[in-house]
Amino acid sequence: MGFLDFLGGGGKGRLGKHIARAKNKDAQSADRFSSLEVLRDDGSPEAVEGLLSRFTMRYDKSIEDEQEKQFVFDELVKMGAPILGPLQKHLRDAESIAFGLKILDEVASKDEAWPILADLCERNDNTYIRDPSKKIQLLNHLGEHDDPRAAKALVPYLQDMDEGVRFAAVEGLLHHKDVESAREPLLALLTNEKEDSRRIKKRILDGFADLGWDVKGFSGTVEKMLADMLPGARLDNHGKIKRKQI
């Protein structure tokens, strides 16, 4: 152990102090900013983990909170692909991953990002979990992610026990407009007697009407639902939902 380490001024001890202060909501914003700058300048994997930890804390003063998080976001994006290792660890471990996923989109190519996203799907699958908020953040990201593999990854979540997760999966699939992957699973959910979420059913009907997808194979059941959920709508000769003309 060197003399600086003994005094607490060595690399790891110094970084630990700044990592702790970076996510200390009782510290002054200026002090946290100072520590964030130290971590940025260090740039080591441990320092990157410290920067990412700032996203796990919410400061009571919203303006300062947003400014600090935006600073961290911008600086991590500038660092680029070298942060992918610490970023994947953060995405695995953190309860809130929205910022981390946005950074992933900025610093990784599709082929670099996909193994990380696939790993997250495996770790946050469609089995029951008490707090599904992380899973919903992941699905919201997959819904916007410009990669055809993302649409396919959303399909299993239509069977999740949580209504919010199922709704996020529906939204994502409709956004991707991948009829081959989404059409039949969405129709199966729409016509499932055990599905009791009205907003999910209405969203699927609206989506099919907007996208011009047919409901062949499910026409009888869907037609019965239209009078209640899309008054005035009908099925045309091709099995597509046509809204009432105003």
C-alpha positions, 0 to 999 in steps of 0.5 A, a space after each residue: 500500500 502506497 502512502 496516498 492509499 494509506 491516507 485515503 487519497 489513492 485511486 480506488 479510495 478517491 474514486 469511491 469517495 466521488 462515486 458515493 457523493 455523485 449519488 448522495 441526494 443530501 450533498 449540494 448539487 455543486 459538490 455532486 457535479 464536481 464528483 461527476 467531473 472527476 469520474 468523467 475525467 478518470 474514465 475507468 470502468 469503475 468511474 463509468 459505473 459511478 457515473 451510471 449510478 447517478 441515474 439511480 438517485 432522484 434529487 428533490 430539486 427537479 431542475 438540478 436533478 435533470 441537469 446532472 443526469 443530462 450531464 452524465 448522459 452527454 459525457 457517457 455518450 461521448 465516451 462511446 463503445 468502451 463503456 459497454 461493459 459497465 453499461 451492461 452491468 448497470 442495466 442488469 443490476 439497476 431498478 431503473 434503466 430508462 437512461 441506460 437504454 437511451 445511452 445504449 442506443 447512442 453508443 452501440 451498433 445494432 449488432 452490439 446492442 442486441 446481445 445486451 438487450 437479449 440478455 435483459 429479456 432473459 433476465 426479465 422474462 414474462 414470469 411474475 415479478 412484484 414490481 414490473 417497472 423495470 420490465 416495462 421500461 425494457 419493453 418501451 425501449 424495445 417498442 422503439 428500438 429499430 431492429 426487427 429482432 425487437 418485435 419478435 422479443 416482445 411477443 412472449 410478454 403478451 402472456 405476462 401476468 401484469 396488465 401494464 407489461 402486456 399493454 407495453 408489449 401491445 404498444 411496441 408490436 403495433 409500433 413496429 408494424 411487423 405483421 408477420 410477428 405480431 398479427 396472430 399473437 395480438 389476435 389471440 390475446 384480443 379474443 382470449 376470454 381470460 384477458 379482462 383488460 378493456 384498454 388492451 383490447 381497444 388498443 389492439 382493435 385501434 391498431 388493426 384499424 390504423 394499420 389495415 391488418 385483417 382479422 381473418 380467422 377471428 372475424 366472428 369474435 372480433 365483429 361482436 366486439 366492435 359494437 362495444 369498443 369501436 361503435 360504428 366500425 365494421 369488417 369489410 370483405 377482406 376482414 379489415 376493420 373500417 371505422 365509421 365515416 364521420 
